[in-house]
């Protein structure tokens, strides 16, 4: 029995070593020296991903500020004066060219063009046009890259949102964060590689679900860990009443022994994954309370992000927490801010949404930059698709809505080896079709992985007889936006 337990322990330690092993070529060589039979099977069988980085990464980590519900590009980053000139006139049939519409506007008898209620101005060395709704973002325009030529096939929220997060419109695929956790692991053994933060504005919201940060068919250790805005940022992290840390440690050690014996009997890799999750939870008990305490931030940082950053669960608080998580080695921090689904009353609702996120988004860029972290941290801002250039339903100059528009929309990226102060891609004068440098969701994913030193065609996982990847069978790196 003692011999079996010892063998189980040795096997468990080897697996722990594999799971923590860096993917650099030097580390792979070191692993083969320390454990001669480490690579007797395939990489996937050994618990390592197939996509070993073969070039130096520009970024070490990602903060994704996802604007759930799809903010209008025509009121944010894609200035179209033509729409004001033609206010109320019909969208030319030649522009639409019979393209698919949602069921909400497909049966409209007319498609009246509507220009932005808000003015635009040019900012920075790039002279990029930014809406008056985003004055703080305008101040950091020379630090960001605005992409005005994103497109997707998905036309409804759930498949479009799922597509951006997982590379597939259907569920049960690993999310971006899970892929990065699988490919790169965590920089801090006391924190998960992938965390999720939620906030909600006052606008019309679309739901977010745990499938968006799922591990899919990867080991469950790669699933995103959701932080809440309550008293306990991570639920069930505290020791049960009457159980101290020493007793907790003994319990986990015994549990690990039993689970390892179970693994040897049944061969289910999720058993070992569960042990790793228990161990992570134990270590997080010390790390998480300190990191999530924002009250100790200096006054200049509070002023930078705005007073809402001290209100748990707000977008501003989550941006500040994202910075703290990122600087402490969390590989992928995913924020979801709900409330951008403006099918009606867009000028009023979008103003509220923009106010919620503008200052904190710009503050995050400034904060990372002044700490010397922006160069190695990739920050992304955007939603799942764009908005139509015509009004959904009745319209006036100051009261209109816009339907879903997957053909052309805007996002921005900053840091992590992305060229700052540029505008990439171009839509037509109606803001309906792309006329220059289209960027598909697969291209976006390929570029993000590339910045982290991962070849999107090699980062694969064999499941049900097929090798899957985040970019499926498409995607190309957008080299023109890379430093």
C-alpha positions in Angstrom: 0.0 0.0 0.0 2.8 2.4 1.0 4.6 1.6 -2.3 1.4 2.3 -4.3 0.9 5.6 -2.5 4.5 6.6 -3.2 4.2 5.7 -6.9 0.9 7.7 -7.0 2.6 10.7 -5.4 5.5 10.6 -7.9 3.1 10.4 -10.8 1.1 13.2 -9.4 4.2 15.4 -8.9 5.2 14.7 -12.5 1.9 15.8 -13.7 2.0 18.9 -11.6 5.4 19.7 -13.1 4.0 19.3 -16.6 1.1 21.5 -15.9 3.3 24.3 -14.6 6.1 23.9 -17.2 6.8 27.0 -19.3 6.4 26.5 -23.0 9.7 28.1 -24.0 12.1 25.8 -25.9 14.7 26.1 -23.1 12.1 24.9 -20.6 11.2 22.0 -22.8 14.9 21.0 -22.9 15.1 21.4 -19.1 12.0 19.2 -18.7 13.6 16.4 -20.8 16.7 16.5 -18.7 14.9 16.4 -15.4 12.4 13.7 -16.5 14.0 11.6 -19.3 10.8 9.8 -20.2 8.8 13.0 -20.2 8.2 12.9 -24.0 7.8 9.2 -24.6 4.3 9.9 -25.8 2.6 12.7 -27.7 2.5 16.2 -26.3 -1.2 16.0 -25.8 -0.9 12.7 -24.0 1.7 14.2 -21.7 -0.7 17.0 -20.9 1.0 19.7 -23.0 -0.5 21.7 -25.9 0.7 21.1 -29.4 1.2 24.8 -30.1 4.6 25.4 -28.5 5.7 29.0 -29.1 8.5 29.3 -31.6 8.9 33.1 -31.6 9.2 35.7 -28.9 5.9 37.0 -27.6 5.1 40.8 -27.7 2.5 40.4 -24.9 2.5 38.4 -21.7 -1.2 38.9 -20.8 -4.6 40.2 -22.0 -7.3 42.4 -20.6 -10.4 42.2 -22.7 -13.0 44.9 -22.1 -15.9 43.3 -23.8 -18.9 45.7 -24.4 -21.7 43.2 -24.4 -24.7 44.1 -26.6 -22.7 45.8 -29.5 -22.0 49.5 -29.2 -22.7 51.5 -32.3 -19.6 52.3 -34.3 -21.4 55.3 -35.8 -21.6 57.0 -32.4 -18.2 56.0 -31.3 -15.2 55.5 -33.7 -16.4 55.6 -37.3 -17.4 59.1 -38.3 -19.9 59.3 -41.2 -21.0 62.8 -42.1 -22.8 61.5 -45.1 -25.5 60.0 -42.9 -26.3 63.4 -41.5 -26.5 64.9 -45.0 -28.9 62.2 -46.0 -30.9 62.1 -42.7 -34.3 60.4 -43.3 -33.5 59.4 -46.9 -33.7 55.7 -47.9 -30.6 53.5 -47.7 -29.7 52.9 -51.4 -30.6 49.3 -52.5 -27.1 49.1 -54.1 -25.5 49.5 -50.7 -27.5 46.8 -48.9 -27.3 44.5 -52.0 -29.8 42.1 -50.5 -27.7 41.4 -47.4 -29.3 39.5 -44.5 -31.1 41.5 -41.9 -32.5 40.4 -38.5 -36.1 39.6 -38.0 -36.5 42.9 -36.2 -36.0 45.0 -39.4 -36.3 42.6 -42.3 -40.0 43.5 -42.7 -39.6 47.2 -42.4 -41.2 49.1 -45.2 -38.4 51.7 -45.3 -34.8 52.1 -44.1 -34.3 55.8 -43.2 -30.6 56.7 -42.8 -29.8 58.4 -39.5 -26.6 60.3 -38.7 -25.1 60.4 -35.2 -26.7 62.7 -32.7 -23.3 63.3 -31.3 -20.5 65.3 -32.9 -17.0 63.9 -33.8 -13.6 65.6 -33.5 -10.1 64.7 -34.6 -7.5 63.9 -31.9 -3.9 63.0 -31.5 -1.1 62.8 -34.0 -3.2 60.2 -35.9 -6.0 62.8 -36.2 -8.5 60.0 -35.6 -12.1 60.9 -35.4 -13.6 60.2 -32.0 -17.2 60.9 -30.8 -17.9 63.4 -28.1 -19.3 60.5 -26.1 -15.7 59.3 -25.5 -13.6 62.4 -24.3 -11.3 60.3 -22.1 -10.6 57.8 -24.9 -9.8 60.7 -27.1 -7.0 61.7 -24.8 -5.3 58.3 -25.2 -5.9 58.0 -28.9 -2.2 58.0 -29.7 -1.9 54.9 -27.5 -4.5 52.8 -29.2 -5.1 51.2 -32.6 -8.7 51.7 -33.9 -9.9 48.9 -36.2 -12.9 50.1 -38.3 -13.2 47.1 -40.5 -14.2 44.2 -38.2 -16.9 41.8 -39.5 -18.6 38.6 -38.6 -21.2 36.2 -40.0 -23.2 36.1 -36.8 -26.2 38.5 -36.8 -27.8 37.7 -33.4 -26.3 38.3 -29.9 -25.8 34.8 -28.5 -24.0 33.3 -31.5 -22.0 36.5 -32.2 -20.9 36.8 -28.5 -20.1 33.1 -28.4 -18.1 33.4 -31.7 -16.0 36.2 -30.3 -15.3 34.4 -27.1 -14.7 30.8 -28.4 -14.2 31.0 -32.1 -17.4 29.1 -32.8 -21.0 30.1 -32.9 -22.2 27.0 -31.1 -21.4 26.3 -27.4 -19.1 23.8 -25.7 -15.9 25.1 -27.2 -13.0 26.5 -25.1 -12.9 30.2 -24.7 -10.0 32.5 -25.6 -8.9 32.6 -22.0 -9.0 28.8 -21.7 -6.9 28.4 -24.8 -4.3 30.9 -23.4 -4.3 29.1 -20.1 -3.8 25.8 -21.9 -1.1 27.2 -24.1 0.8 29.4 -21.6 -0.3 28.6 -18.1 -0.3 31.2 -15.3 2.5 33.5 -14.2 1.4 33.3 -10.6 0.8 29.9 -8.9 -1.4 31.6 -6.3 -3.9 32.9 -8.9 -5.8 31.3 -11.8 -4.5 32.0 -15.4 -8.0 33.1 -16.4 -10.4 35.4 -14.5 -13.8 36.9 -15.3 -15.4 40.1 -14.1 -19.0 41.2 -14.7 -20.6 44.7 -14.7 -23.9 46.1 -16.0 -24.9 49.6 -17.3 -28.3 51.1 -17.4 -29.0 50.3 -21.0 -30.8 47.4 -22.5 -28.8 44.3 -21.5 -28.0 41.0 -23.1 -27.2 38.0 -20.9 -23.7 36.6 -20.4 -23.4 32.9 -19.4 -20.7 30.7 -18.0 -20.3 29.0 -21.4 -18.4 32.1 -22.5 -15.6 31.3 -20.1 -15.8 27.6 -20.3 -12.9 25.2 -20.7 -14.9 23.2 -23.2 -13.1 20.0 -24.0 -9.9 21.2 -22.3 -9.1 20.2 -18.7 -11.3 22.0 -16.2 -8.3 23.7 -14.7 -8.4 26.1 -17.7 -12.0 27.3 -17.0 -12.3 31.0 -16.2 -12.8 31.9 -12.5 -15.5 34.4 -12.0 -15.0 37.1 -9.4 -18.1 38.5 -7.8 -18.7 42.0 -6.5 -19.9 40.8 -3.1 -18.1 40.4 0.2 -16.5 37.2 -1.1 -14.9 37.8 -4.5 -14.6 34.1 -5.1 -17.4 32.0 -3.6 -16.6 29.1 -1.2 -13.0 30.2 -0.9 -12.9 30.5 2.9 -12.3 27.6 5.2 -15.5 26.2 6.8 -16.2 27.3 10.3 -14.2 25.3 12.8 -11.5 24.3 10.3 -8.1 26.1 10.5 -5.5 26.3 7.8 -3.4 23.5 9.3 -6.3 21.1 9.3 -7.3 22.3 5.8 -3.8 21.5 4.6 -3.9 18.0 6.1 -7.4 17.4 4.6 -6.2 18.4 1.1 -3.1 16.2 1.3 -5.2 13.1 2.2 -7.7 14.0 -0.5 -4.9 14.2 -3.0 -3.7 10.7 -2.0 -7.2 9.3 -2.4 -7.8 11.0 -5.7 -4.5 9.8 -7.1 -5.4 6.3 -6.2 -8.8 6.8 -7.9 -7.0 8.2 -11.0 -4.8 5.1 -11.2 -7.9 2.9 -11.1 -10.1 4.9 -13.6 -7.6 7.0 -15.6 -9.9 10.0 -15.7 -7.7 13.2 -16.1 -10.5 15.3 -14.5 -9.6 13.7 -11.1 -6.1 15.3 -11.2 -7.6 18.5 -12.5 -9.9 18.6 -9.5 -6.9 18.2 -7.2 -5.2 21.1 -8.9 -8.4 23.2 -8.4 -8.4 22.4 -4.7 -4.8 23.4 -4.4 -5.4 26.6 -6.3 -8.4 27.5 -4.1 -6.1 26.9 -1.0 -3.5 29.3 -2.3 -6.0 31.8 -3.4 -7.3 32.2 0.2 -4.2 34.4 0.9 -3.7 36.0 -2.5 -7.3 37.0 -3.5 -8.3 39.2 -0.5 -5.2 41.3 -0.8 -5.6 41.8 -4.6 -9.3 42.6 -4.5 -8.9 45.2 -1.8 -9.0 48.5 -3.8 -9.3 50.7 -0.7 -5.5 50.9 -0.4 -5.0 52.5 -3.9 -3.5 56.0 -3.8 -5.7 59.0 -4.3 -4.2 59.8 -7.8 -5.3 56.3 -9.0 -8.8 56.7 -7.6 -9.0 60.1 -9.4 -7.7 58.6 -12.6 -10.4 55.8 -12.7 -13.1 58.0 -11.2 -15.1 57.6 -7.9 -17.0 54.6 -9.2 -13.8 52.5 -9.0 -14.5 52.2 -5.2 -18.0 50.8 -5.8 -17.7 47.0 -6.2 -19.2 45.6 -9.4 -18.9 48.7 -11.5 -17.0 48.8 -14.7 -14.5 51.2 -13.2 -13.9 49.0 -10.2 -13.4 46.0 -12.5 -10.9 47.9 -14.7 -8.8 48.8 -11.6 -9.1 45.2 -10.4 -8.1 44.0 -13.9 -4.9 46.0 -13.6 -4.1 44.5 -10.2 -4.8 40.9 -11.4 -2.8 41.5 -14.6 0.2 42.9 -12.8 0.1 39.9 -10.4 0.4 37.4 -13.3 -3.1 36.6 -14.3 -2.8 35.6 -18.0 -6.3 36.6 -19.3 -8.7 39.0 -17.5 -12.1 39.1 -19.2 -14.5 41.9 -18.4 -18.1 41.9 -19.6 -20.1 45.2 -19.5 -23.7 44.7 -20.3 -26.2 47.2 -21.6 -25.2 48.2 -25.2 -28.2 46.8 -27.1 -29.8 50.1 -28.3 -32.6 49.2 -30.6 -34.4 52.4 -29.5 -33.7 55.6 -27.6 -30.0 55.2 -28.7 -28.8 58.8 -28.1 -29.9 58.8 -24.4 -29.0 55.2 -23.6 -25.6 55.2 -25.3 -24.6 58.4 -23.6 -25.1 56.6 -20.2 -23.2 53.5 -21.3 -20.3 55.6 -22.7 -20.1 57.5 -19.4 -19.9 54.3 -17.5 -16.9 53.0 -19.5 -15.0 55.9 -21.1 -13.0 57.2 -18.2 -12.1 53.8 -16.7 -11.1 52.4 -20.1 -8.7 55.3 -20.8 -7.5 55.2 -17.2 -6.5 51.5 -17.6 -4.3 52.4 -20.6 -2.7 55.3 -18.7 -2.2 53.3 -15.5 -0.6 50.4 -17.3 1.6 52.8 -19.3 2.9 54.7 -16.2 3.7 51.4 -14.6 5.7 50.1 -17.6 3.1 47.3 -18.1 1.3 48.5 -21.3 4.0 47.1 -23.7 3.5 43.6 -22.3 -0.2 43.8 -21.8 -2.7 43.6 -24.7 -5.9 45.6 -24.0 -8.9 45.1 -26.2 -12.2 47.1 -26.3 -15.2 46.2 -28.4 -18.5 44.3 -28.8 -19.9 41.3 -30.8 -21.0 43.3 -33.9 -22.0 46.8 -35.0 -25.1 48.8 -35.7 -27.0 49.7 -38.8 -26.8 53.1 -40.5 -30.6 53.2 -40.8 -33.0 53.6 -37.9 -35.0 50.7 -36.5 -38.6 51.8 -36.4 -39.6 55.5 -36.2 -36.9 58.1 -35.9 -36.3 61.7 -35.1 -33.0 63.5 -34.9 -32.6 62.9 -31.2 -34.5 59.7 -30.8 -33.7 56.6 -32.9 -32.4 53.1 -32.6 -30.1 50.9 -34.7 -30.4 47.2 -35.5 -27.6 44.6 -35.5 -25.0 45.0 -38.2 -22.3 42.3 -38.6 -20.9 43.6 -41.9 -18.8 46.4 -40.5 -17.9 47.6 -37.0 -15.2 49.0 -34.8 -13.0 47.9 -31.9 -9.7 49.2 -30.5 -6.6 47.5 -29.2 -3.6 48.8 -27.3 -0.3 47.7 -25.9 1.1 44.2 -26.3 3.0 45.0 -29.5 0.1 46.6 -31.3 1.0 49.8 -33.3 -0.2 52.8 -31.3 -1.9 55.9 -32.7 -3.2 54.3 -36.0 -6.5 53.7 -37.6 -6.8 50.4 -39.6 -9.4 49.5 -42.1 -12.2 51.6 -43.7 -15.9 51.4 -44.3 -17.8 53.0 -47.1 -19.3 56.5 -46.7 -22.5 55.0 -45.4 -20.7 52.9 -42.8 -22.4 49.8 -44.2 -19.7 47.8 -46.1 -15.9 47.5 -45.7 -13.9 49.0 -48.5 -10.4 48.5 -47.2 -8.5 45.9 -45.0 -11.3 43.7 -43.7 -10.7 41.9 -40.3 -12.7 38.8 -39.6 -13.1 37.4 -36.1 -10.8 34.5 -37.0 -8.1 37.1 -38.0 -8.6 38.9 -34.7 -8.1 35.7 -32.7 -5.0 34.7 -34.8 -3.5 38.1 -34.1 -4.1 38.0 -30.4 -2.5 34.5 -30.2 0.4 35.7 -32.3 1.1 38.6 -29.9 1.4 36.1 -27.1 3.9 34.0 -29.0 1.4 31.3 -30.1 0.9 30.1 -33.7 -2.8 29.8 -34.1 -2.5 26.9 -36.5 -0.4 24.9 -34.1 -2.3 25.6 -30.8 -4.6 22.6 -31.2 -6.3 20.0 -29.1 -7.5 16.6 -30.3 -11.1 15.9 -29.4 -13.4 13.2 -30.8 -10.9 12.4 -33.5 -10.4 15.9 -34.7 -7.8 18.6 -33.9 -9.6 21.8 -32.8 -8.2 25.3 -32.5 -9.5 28.7 -31.6 -9.4 29.9 -35.3 -11.0 26.6 -36.6 -9.8 26.3 -40.2 -9.4 30.1 -41.0 -7.7 33.2 -39.7 -4.6 35.2 -40.6 -2.4 37.5 -38.5 -3.0 41.2 -39.2 0.7 42.1 -39.6 0.0 45.7 -40.5 -1.1 46.6 -36.9 1.9 44.9 -35.3 5.0 46.8 -34.2 
